[in-house]
C-alpha cells in the first residue's frame, strides 16, 4: 500500500510522540510505508522542523549500526512558567487547606494531563542520558514518576512503605522523616534494581528532605547511584534541607499566615541538552522547505 506524504508525516508524528526516546531505524519506516529511504528522510526533516518551530521537542538521529531516529520531549522555559503559574493558582485556592495545615492535591496529582506535563518538564530539565531507572516512593508520587519514566523511556521502580509478600525477597531500612523526626520504614524487592545502576529519584513533596535522603540511602544499599532528583513541590522552610542536589518545580511558603505558592523558575534550563542532529545519517541537509 502506498501512502501520501501527509499520511506518512502524520503517522511518523504519532509513532515518535507516543514513544519518546525510543529509537526507530529508517528501515522501520521504509517497511511501514513502502517508501524509499530518501523519501522518509525528507519526511523526517519536515517533522523535525515543525517540532522545533512549535517547541514540541526534538527529533534527532543516532549514528552507528544500531542507530536511527528518536523523539526527545522538550518543554520551553516560557511554557513551563505558564503551566506552573496556572497550577499554582489552583493550589492557592483557600478551600484546599485542610486541618493541620495540609493541602489537598490528590485531584491535581492524579490528573493524567497534569502528571504527563510534569513528567515532560522533569525530562527536559534532568540529565538522564546515563540513567537506568526512575525511582519513586508510594503513593502520591507514582503518577508523575510514571509519566517521567515514559518521557525518559526508562523503567519505573516503586519503593514501598510496607513489605509485599508477592514481590519476593525484600530489602528494608528505616529513615527519619524530615518534618517531624518520625522513624519510618521503606522497602524494595532485591530484584528491582541491578547493581551499579544509575537512577533518577522523583517525589511529589519535600519539606525537610528526610524521605529523599532515605531513598538515597536505600539506593546505596542496592549499589545504585542517584544522578538526579526531581521534586514537584518543596517548602521554603526549612531552608537547609537534608539533601542539596535536586530540582523542584513549585515552592510553597507561608507569609503573614497566608500560603504562598510560586513556580521555581530557577529550575528551568533555557536549552534542553546540547545534542547535535547528525544529518548525515538521514542523508539530508538541514534547511527550511516550504511545501
N, C-alpha and C positions, 0 to 999 in steps of 0.2 A: 504494500500500500504506500502510495506517495502522499506526502504531507506538504501543504503550503507553508511558506516561510512564517507567516503569522501563527500558524498552528504549531510549528516546531518551537518557535520562541516562547509561546505561551506554555507549552509543555516543559521546556527547559527551565523556565522560571519556577514552575510548580515543583518540579523534581528537586532543584537545588535548594529552594527556600524551605521545603518540607524536610530536608535532610542536611542541616548545616554542618560544616566541617567534615562532610563525607566526600571522599574523592571519587569522581566518576571519570573513567577513561573516555577519550574521544571515540574509541571503538564502541563503547556502550551506546552513545548517541547515534553513531552511524548505523548500528544494527537496529536501534529502536525506531529510527525514522527512515531507514533505507536511503541514506543520503551520503554523499562523499565527505571526506574529512574537511576539505576546503570549504564546503557549504556549511558544515557545523561550526567551523572556525569563525566564519562571518556571523553566524547566529550568536555565538558566544560573545563576540565583540559588541554586538548590539545590546545584549543582556547586561554585559559589564558596564557599558556606558550609561545605560538607564539607571542601574542600581546606584552608581556613583553620583549621578546628577541629582537623584532624588534622595540621596543619603540613606539608602536601604541596606547598605552593606557592601562587601567587596566580593568580586568573583576573580579568583586567582588561579594560576596554573602551577602544577608541581612537576618539576623535571625528573627525568630518570625513567627506568623501565617500569616502575610501579606508580608513575605519575599520572596526572590527569588534571581535572578542573574541580574546584570546590567553591562553595559559598561560605563566606565568613560573616556572621551577623555583626553589625556595627551600628551604634547609635551616636548621633551627634550631641555635642555639649548643649546646644540650644534645645534640642528635642528632649534630652534628659531633664533639663531645667523646667520646661513646660509641663512635662508629665508629672514630675515630683511636686511642683507647685500645686497642681490640681489635687494630688494625693494628700498633700499637707493640709489643704483647705478642708478636705473630708475628715482627716484625722483630728483637726482642731475643733470640730463640732462639739460643743459642751455636753451634748447628750451621750457622747461616747465615754465620758468619765464615769467609772464605776466606783463603788465604795472601796476604800483602801488606796485610792489614787491610781488604780489600774485603768488602762484604756481598752475599749472594745475594738478589736481589729480583725476578728475572725472573718467577717464578711469581705474585707479587703484582701486579706492574705490568701483566702481560698477562692478568690475570683480568678478564673483561668486567664483572662485577658491581662489583668494586673500582674499576676505571677509570671506570665510569659514575658511581659515587658521588663520586669525586674531582672529576670534571667538574662535577657539580652544586654541590659545595662552592665550587669556583672561581667558578662563575657566580653564586653567592649572595654572594660577598664581593669581587668585582672589578666595577667600574662599566664596563660595555661598551656603554652606550647610544649612543656615537658611534663604536664600533669597526667596522672593515670586514673584518678578518681575525683569525684566531687563527694564530699562527706558532710552530713548534717546530723542534727540531734532531733529526735522526735519531740513534739509533733508539728507545731506550727511552722517550723522551718522547711518542712518537706515540700510543699507546693513550689516555692521559689527555688529551692535547691534542685528539684526535678527539672524545672524549666531551664535552670542554669546548666545542668548536665546535658540537656538536649541541645542547647545553643553551643556548648563546647564539644559535643559528641563524645561524652565520657560517661562511664557507668556511675550510678548513684549508690552510695553506701549510707545506711541509716543507723546511727548509734541509738541503742535502746536504753530506756531508764530501768527496765526490768528484763530479766533473762527470759528468753523464749525457748522452750524445750524443742520446738520444731526446727531451730536453727543450728542444732548440734553443739559441740564444744564451744564454750564462750569465754572470752577474757573480760573480767570485770575489774573496775577500780573505783575508788571514791575520790571526790573532789569537793572543794569548799566553794559554795555559791557566793559570788562576789557581793551581792547586795544585802544579804542577811547572815553571812558566815555560817550558813547551814551546811552540814555534811550530807552530800547526796552521792548517788552511785550511777554509773553508766556502764554499759556492756556492749560487746561486739563479737559476733562469731569469728572464730580463728581463721576461717576460710574466706572471710570477707575481703581482706586486703593482702596482697602478696608482699613479701619482704622487699625492702629497698624501693618501695613505691614512693611517688610524689603526689600530694593531694592538695585540693582546694577546699577550705572549710567555708560553709555557708550557714548563717543563722539569722533568725528573724529579729532578735532583740539583744542588746548588750547594755548592762548598767556598769558593773564593776569589771567584767571580763572573766569572772570565775569559770563560767561554762566553757568559753573558748580555750582558756588555759587548761581545763580538764580534758577537752577534746584533743588538744595538742599533746598532752601527756599520754593519752591513750594511743595516739598515733605513734609516739615514740616507742611504746611497748610493742607495737607491731613492726618496728624498724622502718616506719614510713616518715617522710619529711613533709612538713607543711610549707608550701611555697606561695600560698596566697590565702587571704581570709576576707570574706565579704559579709557585711552586716547590713540588714535592712534599716533598722532604727537603733541608734546609740544615744545615750543620755549625755548631756554636757557635764553632769555631776555624778560621780566624782571625776575630776579632770584627769587624775592619774589612774589609768586602767592597769589591770594585771597583764594585759597584752598591749603591744605598741604597733606592730606591723599589720595593719588592717585598713580596709576602706569601709565607710558607712555611707548609705545613700541619704538618710534623713537624720537630723539631730533634734533631740527633744530636751527641752529645759523648762524651768519654772521661774517666772519673774512676777513679783507682786501677786503671788498666789494664782497666777494665770499660766496655763500651759502654752509654751512657745514651741511650735513645730516648724522647722525650716529645712530646705534641701541643703545637703552638704556639698556645695558646688566645687570645693577644692578637690573633691574625689575625682572629678571627671577629667579625662585626657582630651586635649584638642585633636589628637590623632589616635587611631586605634593601636596599631603597631607598625613598625617600619618594615612592611613586607612589599617586595617589588614583584610586579607582574612580569613573568617570563614569557614574553610574547612569542619568542622563537618556538616554544612548544606548540603554540596554536598556528604558527606559520603565517602570522598577520602583522601588520603594522598598526600601532595604536593611534588612531585618529578618528575624528567625528565623521560620521557618514549620514547624510540626510536621505532618508528613503522616500 
